[in-house]
Amino acid sequence: MATALCGLLFAGGCKKNTAPAAKTAEGLTKIKVGYIGITCEAPIFSAVENGFFKEEGLEVELVKCEWSKYKDVLALGGFDITHHLIMMFLKPIEQGLDVKMTAGVHRGCLRVQAPLGGKIQTIADLKGKRIGVPGMGTPPFIFANRVLGANGIDAKTDVEWRTYPAGELGLALQKGEIDAIADSEPIGTMLLAEGKVQNIADQAKDAPYKDEYCCAVIVNGKFLTKNPEATAAATRAILKGAKWVETNPRAAARMSVEKKYLASSPELNTTAIGNLRYIPSISGGESAVSTAATEMKIAGMLNPTTDVAALAKKAFVHLDGVSDEWVKSLQVEKLADGQIPADQEQRLLAELRALRTPVIVATCCAPASIVKR
């Protein structure tokens, strides 16, 4: 059904959000929440499974959509709200895409990695090298461009970009076809666990990126205009989901796999979620929009005449009832077995050894793919 929806939006257009959202017989406001089926979307899945949307007076229809059409389907009204990567939306917003960001959800998706013990030890060592990415314009590609630009390396002329399916990046690196890779969860975690790579730039741990929100709540602009209260309610539900994930990362990871929201394995998804920080923040999300826009302009990924402050103001909106004070007041249940165990690394290695058949995973830059090992 979701695939058909995506196709219809492009084959025959779609009805834009020109009226307030419909209500159910019980008085709940209907809202469509988009997702792709990737590790970092755990707050959406947790908000559905724990009833956080219903607590906010909403009845959710989940709309699963293809990665390549995700931005356009949101803008055209195929779904109303989601949470996704800030860097993926800034260029389209600069070009007029009518979507808005309302809050930061989590930090730490992306990495640049090189062979363990190899000659590449720092970003400076990447000059003149071949870098593998899952696609031009994908979040790992954008992050790598930012890192290179911040270190005085021209991403257009000083490196060579090569594209591979996300699941084949590690194999291409191992075969010597490329010198480094830019990837996302859970691919980066898997390669680290198997001792194949080291991090050269880590969005989860390295300054200035470690405190930057990579993902934000993003809403269709027309839906927001007609339904500000429903938008605020959906934002609160997703942020509550994020806080629940941070409090119960193992439970959230296993639930995402067991309920078939995404393609992964339980321990791999647990480790991947454990590398992210789901500490929702309104001010943090707003700051991340400005920081990302600034570095994307330096890297040549935004128009050289773009006013970064104006772009950030255009992209981010504040909603009534959605504040950092409200986030701090949030209380969620802590499950007895919901946290990551001390032996998680050993659990992951055991799982990977047992899964000698190809592993199917979905990442934050591509649909589910087979990891070639």
Buried (B, 14 or more C-beta within 10 A) or exposed (E): EBEEBBEEBEEEEBEEBEEEBEEEEEEBBBBBBBBBBBBBBBBBBBBBBBEBBBEBBBBBEBBBBBBEBBBBBBBBBBBBBBBBBBBBBBBBBBEEBBBBBBBBBBBBBBBBBBBEEEEBEEBEBBEEBBBBBBBEEBBBBBBBBBBBBBEEBEBEEEBEBBBBBBBBBBBBBBEEBBBBBBBBBBBBBBBBBBEBBBBBBBBBEBEEBEBBBBBBBBBBBBBBBBBBBBBBBBBBBBBBBBBBBBBBBBBBBBBBBEEEBBBBBBBBBBBBBBBBBBBBBBBBBBBBBBBBBBBBBBBEBBEEEBEBEEBBEBBBBEBEEBBEEBBEEBEBEEEEEBBBEEEBBEBBBEBBEEBEEEBBBBBBBBBBBBBBB
